[in-house]
């Protein structure tokens, strides 16, 4: 009887051990599995997702990261390096194919209407021309702001102002300013000074002597030739002396 019990106990122990061994092998096959090659991983990915492999990289955590071009975009696939099981698949926010297309596609040139809109705050438009040189192209625009003519050079693709130059040759000469002042108050020009302040258009101050010995200072706009103000020196002296 004792021998029979021993045999039964030994048999049960053996069966239990075999079951444990089989169960362990079933639950943890990865412990004995070999690392898949890049070629095997790529083929597995193609079998699951028809497309084109862009790049395959093996990480330290026994995992392959595959960058793959599918019909709907570029995806990042994480795959187990031993079993070939897909752990995750995620679409990239920026598609590489689209980036390459953008780089090869030339920038669209802005139209004259778009350029006009971009320089609307620079002044009243007088002239706009597209200039094409051998290795360069740009828009040349002339605007009028506060009676000042300004030439602008703009990038034809971005509309950025590259250069801004005041057209100085539109300012009248000193001789013209004297003639305007003399004609306006009917006298003879005596002295002239030119001013070009930053907050207004340039102008001339012309001293004019009249036949009745009165003196006037006439302000003449440097661009419009308009007489802005007239100051009588006799009036100033009367104001300084005051009532007796």
Beta strands, then each sheet from edge to edge (+ up, - down):
strand 1: 52-59
strand 2: 63-70
strand 3: 73-80
strand 4: 86-91
strand 5: 124-132
strand 6: 137-145
strand 7: 148-154
strand 8: 161-166
strand 9: 188-195
strand 10: 203-209
strand 11: 215-221
strand 12: 227-232
sheet 1: 1+ 2- 3+ 4-
sheet 2: 5+ 6- 7+ 8-
sheet 3: 9+ 10- 11+ 12-
end
